[in-house]
Amino acid sequence: MPRILLIVGGGIAAYKSLDLIRRLRERGYGVRVVLTKAAEQFVTPLAAASLSGHKTHTELFSLTDEAEMGHIELSRAADLVVVAPATADLMAKAANGLANDLASTLLSATDKRALYAPAMNVRMWLNPATQRNVATLARDGALFVGPNEGEMACGEFGPGRMSEPLEIVAAIEAALKAPTALPFPLPCPARPRAPPGRCAAGASSSPPGRRMSRSTRCATSPTAPRASRATRSPPVSPRSARG
Ligand SMILES: Cc1cc2nc3c(=O)[nH]c(=O)nc-3n(C[C@H](O)[C@H](O)[C@H](O)COP(=O)(O)O)c2cc1C
């Protein structure tokens, strides 16, 4: 069965990620869980470990983890990386290639697709910077599920509620089945593919965003710019959609 690397960000919706683990496990998925430092304020590593059946990972600099399953292996051993809840902060880091904690390092180091389930206050979601980051991630090949519209934990109303666990499961199933136009797993840039004597720059020098810039749209990408359910999301200007 497919293996999911679930990165839980520090939002109030983190409690739903525990149910997501349960739903995935009852369908036979292998689930490895990473909690950000902020996520640990909302759910405990013990709860995630009990439900996933595996140790919960929280530290980038962990001698034990690096000896048992290093961060590179953790980022590669999954078939799909799922970020739920995807905080504004995590998406900002991933969109800009920051890698200063375990979650962002895994997102940066993975050779697999990432599916984001954003969850945040409506103003955070509508913030142009967040929308720019979502557009950048979508352009680079990321998939999205949600956010849904409705009443928020803070009492406001609008888009920003994390999708329900079963909606995320459906998006995961679609992402795993969907034929991809993207070259995943990404070719390792260290392995030149040019014939002997020819410069391999074409294979290795173009930035990943360029190599992945073919169609990034998918049925499970409702927040991707120009995607079918984008009406529920704030409009992304054509300028920001092009990045
Ligand atoms: C009570 C509370 C609830 C929060 N909920 C969210 C949220 O739903 N979405 C979000 O993006 N940030 C939320 N934040 C802010 C994040 O916790 C903060 O940006 C944090 O740095 C995110 O870290 P992470 O991305 O590493 O998990 C919340 C903060 C608090 C104190």
Ligand as a Chemical Component Dictionary entry (heavy atoms), coordinates in Angstrom:
data_LIG
# 
_chem_comp.id                   LIG 
_chem_comp.type                 NON-POLYMER 
_chem_comp.pdbx_formal_charge   0 
_chem_comp.three_letter_code    LIG 
# 
loop_
_chem_comp_atom.comp_id 
_chem_comp_atom.atom_id 
_chem_comp_atom.alt_atom_id 
_chem_comp_atom.type_symbol 
_chem_comp_atom.charge 
_chem_comp_atom.model_Cartn_x 
_chem_comp_atom.model_Cartn_y 
_chem_comp_atom.model_Cartn_z 
_chem_comp_atom.pdbx_ordinal 
LIG C1  C1  C 0 -4.084 29.419 18.660 1  
LIG C2  C2  C 0 -3.340 29.547 17.365 2  
LIG C3  C3  C 0 -3.903 29.041 16.226 3  
LIG C4  C4  C 0 -3.241 29.168 14.999 4  
LIG N1  N1  N 0 -3.821 28.677 13.881 5  
LIG C5  C5  C 0 -3.196 28.816 12.694 6  
LIG C6  C6  C 0 -3.804 28.318 11.523 7  
LIG O1  O1  O 0 -4.894 27.740 11.542 8  
LIG N2  N2  N 0 -3.140 28.470 10.357 9  
LIG C7  C7  C 0 -1.933 29.113 10.281 10 
LIG O2  O2  O 0 -1.401 29.239 9.180  11 
LIG N3  N3  N 0 -1.316 29.577 11.402 12 
LIG C8  C8  C 0 -1.927 29.444 12.591 13 
LIG N4  N4  N 0 -1.320 29.913 13.707 14 
LIG C9  C9  C 0 0.006  30.523 13.602 15 
LIG C10 C10 C 0 1.078  29.447 13.487 16 
LIG O3  O3  O 0 1.047  28.598 14.613 17 
LIG C11 C11 C 0 2.455  30.116 13.339 18 
LIG O4  O4  O 0 2.500  30.829 12.122 19 
LIG C12 C12 C 0 3.560  29.108 13.396 20 
LIG O5  O5  O 0 4.805  29.783 13.241 21 
LIG C13 C13 C 0 3.440  28.061 12.319 22 
LIG O6  O6  O 0 4.548  27.211 12.392 23 
LIG P1  P1  P 0 4.687  25.953 11.416 24 
LIG O7  O7  O 0 4.357  26.425 10.039 25 
LIG O8  O8  O 0 6.115  25.551 11.548 26 
LIG O9  O9  O 0 3.776  24.893 11.915 27 
LIG C14 C14 C 0 -1.963 29.804 14.942 28 
LIG C15 C15 C 0 -1.391 30.280 16.114 29 
LIG C16 C16 C 0 -2.079 30.168 17.313 30 
LIG C17 C17 C 0 -1.429 30.708 18.562 31 
# 
loop_
_chem_comp_bond.comp_id 
_chem_comp_bond.atom_id_1 
_chem_comp_bond.atom_id_2 
_chem_comp_bond.value_order 
_chem_comp_bond.pdbx_ordinal 
LIG C1  C2  SING 1  
LIG C2  C3  SING 2  
LIG C2  C16 DOUB 3  
LIG C3  C4  DOUB 4  
LIG C4  N1  SING 5  
LIG C4  C14 SING 6  
LIG N1  C5  DOUB 7  
LIG C5  C6  SING 8  
LIG C5  C8  SING 9  
LIG C6  O1  DOUB 10 
LIG C6  N2  SING 11 
LIG N2  C7  SING 12 
LIG C7  O2  DOUB 13 
LIG C7  N3  SING 14 
LIG N3  C8  DOUB 15 
LIG C8  N4  SING 16 
LIG N4  C9  SING 17 
LIG N4  C14 SING 18 
LIG C9  C10 SING 19 
LIG C10 O3  SING 20 
LIG C10 C11 SING 21 
LIG C11 O4  SING 22 
LIG C11 C12 SING 23 
LIG C12 O5  SING 24 
LIG C12 C13 SING 25 
LIG C13 O6  SING 26 
LIG O6  P1  SING 27 
LIG P1  O7  DOUB 28 
LIG P1  O8  SING 29 
LIG P1  O9  SING 30 
LIG C14 C15 DOUB 31 
LIG C15 C16 SING 32 
LIG C16 C17 SING 33 
# 
